[in-house]
Amino acid sequence: MKITDRKAEIVAVSARLFKEKGYSAVTMRDIAQAMDIKAASLYNHIQSKQEILVLIIIEIAEEFTSVMNEIVNSNLSTLEKIEKVIQLHIKITLRNSDALACLNNDWMHLTDDQLSYFIKMREDYEQNFRKIIQEGIQNGQLKKSNQEVMVYAILSSLRTMYLWHSKSKGLDEKTLLKSFTSLYFKGLEN
């Protein structure tokens, strides 16, 4: 589905509103008002609030999935793979924290096939990260520790970066990557 500039603007404004108020609290009228247009005009570009939610969440989930598949299938070392995963989360957070907040907070409002598709992508993503951690433990690059705790500790902090990154002054992509990798690797590396 090709997204027009106007549709992209609607999606961006909606993501911001969903982040601020939550998906359930936002109406098409709220979106139109934020864009300074009539609510009826939105329907020239978008069918429903649900379509907006799908566009926001599925696009980012597919990006995470695609890049994770590249990382897990690469010939990089375990630590390099983890660094690439960290970098992926940082890039998406810095580029579109509103949409990331929507992905984290509003995914359960997806319906039917889109919800199943999203859940499958999320499960596959976590499983791929689990493979990276397991590989690192087996090859001695990571400390022997509870694999599930490692997976969820790292992913939880990366997934919620959008909550605090805008409040932190001077934390650009390079600084964040260096700080996260240093923090994780000093605690994980053998």
Buried (B, 14 or more C-beta within 10 A) or exposed (E): EEEEEBBEEBBBBBBBBBBEEBBEEBEBEBBBBBBEBEBEEBEEBBEEBBBBBBBBBBBBBEBBBEBBEEBBEEEBEBBBBBBBBBBBBBBBBBEBBBBBBBBBBBBEBBEEEBBEBBBEBBEBBBEBBBBBBBBBBEEEBBEEEEBEEBBBBBBEBBBBBBEEBEEEEEBEEEEBBEEBBEEBBEEBEE
